[in-house]
Amino acid sequence: MVTPVMTPPNAPVLQAFDVARSPAPLWEQGLVSLWFLVTFIPFENDELLLYPLALYFVASFVLHIRQLLPLVLRCWPLFLVPALAAFSMFWSPVSSLSLRFGIMMTLTALIAISIAGRLTPRQIVGSVFVACALSVFVAIPESGSLNDQEGLYVQKNIFAIRMTIAMVLALGVALDRGQHILFRLIALPFVPLTLYLILIAESATALLLSAAALVILGTIWLLWSNFERVRHLRVIVLGFAMVVALVGGLVVANAPTGSLIDQGLSALGKDSSLTGRTELWSAAERISKERPWLGVGAEGFWKPWIGEAESILDWSYKPSGSKFSFHSTYYEVLIHLGYIGLGFMVFQIVWCAFNALRAWISQQDMPSAMLLTLSALSVTTTFTESYMFSVFDINAMLFMVAGVSALAAKSRLERVVYAVPADAAVQNGIDGYPA
């Protein structure tokens, strides 16, 4: 006969709770700001700061591997393109450069995951804003040499897009009621300043993106938080916005061929070729047919001995051997990694954008709105720039951080076991302790 063991009536009960870890310390946020500052401003010998900082993030990842490794495994779509780029060493004409490019792209993704896993969205936005604010002071004297292709920003498109990022962050920080009031007041003057710098750059893409960001963030700040007071009003507004977008698309599609688009580009001082980009894309389509599935290999096209590359540089008025691009993430990937790499890149972009949208839907606060806006900005630039297929680029980094932040909340939680008195556990339930 087995005698049951009776538990004392007031014996403590072990209960597990998920509690948030302490926020990242200020010095860690400072290093994140320094990282984005170095990636924001192009300058000679920047690797003297870039590589030591990258080494710090690797060390930080190892130190917090129990927290970050599960997040890395959940973010596997970010490693598809880097893996294929590294593997392309087997068919690339520059195998060592292909392997290096794949490794550096992998490191870029790991750093983005580490930042998103260690810092909260509000800390991320604040850290990046500090970097952008410092870079704006550097950009002011550079604005006069944009057309001469001198100084740090040799391309006005790079200058304009990065000033757009600074404007979005400054506006978001200024409107974020969760930030310190002094920090918000410091951010406010950067909004008109960055808008002025964008106007100087005369970039149609940056102007449109800046206007859209102003409308989106302003609407969220003024109206969206109040929409919850009326039942189903948010759903109605979103539906109305989708209908307006659909009707606008139908109007453009049914207009005489290219007329509305050409008129809009003309109003912005641009031509229908998008400053020669359409010719580049036609050339990319033609070249990709030679090696359609796996491409020429990462870093294997823009080389002095590649005849097609030299021809493009010649009619683009670029010096022989210059590092150029097809001004499209999709065509750039198509040439280097073929249709397989293009599929991986599209999947990565959709995955990040979906997660950024999901984060905003679940939180609906200003930091998540800023990350979603930056994500939308990055997706838009993929059609006219090749930033997403690069190493340590701030656009790609912010895009990945925005996508990972939706998954990173669990990595900032820690399972803690408490010994709770039995009678208190019954009274308060499993969620009653700790308060």
Disulfide bonds with the S-S distance in Angstrom:
none
